[in-house]
Amino acid sequence: MKKLSCVFFGLAVLLSDVMCWVVGYRYSDMLWGIRYACYSAPAWTAWLTALPFLAGIALCAALGVYLRRKSR
């Protein structure tokens, strides 16, 4: 169980890194689109792409904590 909890903690870290990359890319794309391609949505809407990642990170962290406590 302890190895599985480490896997879930690692997955949470990996998801946080991917989330930062995706949100940063979408935000810069929105800024470019607002300036040059006449996008009508505000740039903060790019932050909405972080919500599924945050849910996944919370789930992985919760499973990691649960499995770590169960292994004791």
C-alpha positions in Angstrom: 0.0 0.0 0.0 2.9 2.3 0.7 4.2 2.0 -2.8 0.8 2.7 -4.2 0.5 5.8 -2.1 3.9 7.0 -3.4 2.6 6.4 -7.0 -0.4 8.6 -6.3 1.7 11.4 -4.7 4.0 11.3 -7.7 1.0 11.5 -10.0 -0.2 14.5 -8.1 3.1 16.2 -8.7 3.1 15.3 -12.3 -0.4 16.6 -12.8 0.6 19.9 -11.1 3.5 20.3 -13.6 1.3 19.6 -16.6 -1.4 22.0 -15.2 1.2 24.8 -15.0 2.3 24.2 -18.6 -1.2 24.0 -20.0 -2.5 27.0 -18.2 0.5 29.1 -19.1 0.2 28.1 -22.8 -3.5 28.8 -22.9 -3.0 32.2 -21.1 -0.3 33.3 -23.5 -2.4 32.2 -26.4 -5.4 34.2 -25.1 -3.2 37.3 -24.7 -1.9 36.9 -28.3 -5.4 36.3 -29.6 -6.9 39.3 -27.8 -4.2 41.6 -29.2 -3.9 40.3 -32.8 -6.8 37.9 -33.6 -9.7 39.8 -32.0 -10.7 37.2 -29.4 -13.7 38.4 -27.4 -13.2 36.4 -24.2 -11.0 37.9 -21.4 -7.6 36.3 -20.8 -8.6 35.0 -17.3 -10.8 32.4 -19.0 -7.6 30.5 -19.6 -7.4 29.8 -15.9 -10.6 27.8 -16.2 -8.6 25.0 -17.8 -6.9 24.5 -14.4 -10.2 23.2 -12.7 -10.0 19.6 -14.0 -6.4 19.4 -13.1 -7.0 20.7 -9.6 -9.7 18.1 -9.1 -7.3 15.4 -10.3 -4.5 16.6 -8.0 -6.9 16.7 -5.0 -8.1 13.2 -5.8 -4.6 11.8 -6.1 -3.4 13.5 -3.0 -6.4 12.3 -1.0 -5.9 8.7 -2.3 -2.2 8.9 -1.4 -3.0 10.1 2.2 -5.7 7.4 2.6 -3.4 4.6 1.4 -0.5 5.9 3.5 -2.7 5.8 6.6 -4.1 2.4 5.7 -0.6 0.9 5.3 0.3 1.8 9.0 
